[in-house]
């Protein structure tokens, strides 16, 4: 992540969640697109429909955890992309923390699957929610 293009957001997922497999650099890759609502700060208006995307194992992990109404803390970078003569401004998710309205069971199962496939380090995105409840 570059320091001059780093964004942090607390978002509530408001719209449809798109999860699919795309071809990226000749390889099938998981892709996630979701839209979020960003709460206003003093003197600023709220923003609806902010576009967030993720790729690969992170996309799979986020998709398993979230649903409409989930709240996330996201670290991302902004990019602009052109498609069919339209310009999209979107935030590419680099890190995600799950805050509220989260499907912990599905997320934990997906995390275990990604670890078993060797695509996620065993200590990455540990399910602290479950660990604290069992303690």
Secondary structure, 3 states (H helix, E strand, C coil): CCHHHCEEEEEEECCCCEEEEEEECCEEEEEEEEEEEECCCCCCCCEEEEEEEEEHHHHHHHHHHCCCCCEEEEEEEEEEEEECCEEEEEEEEEEEEEEECCCHHHHHHHHHHHHHCCCCCCCCCCCHHHHHHHC
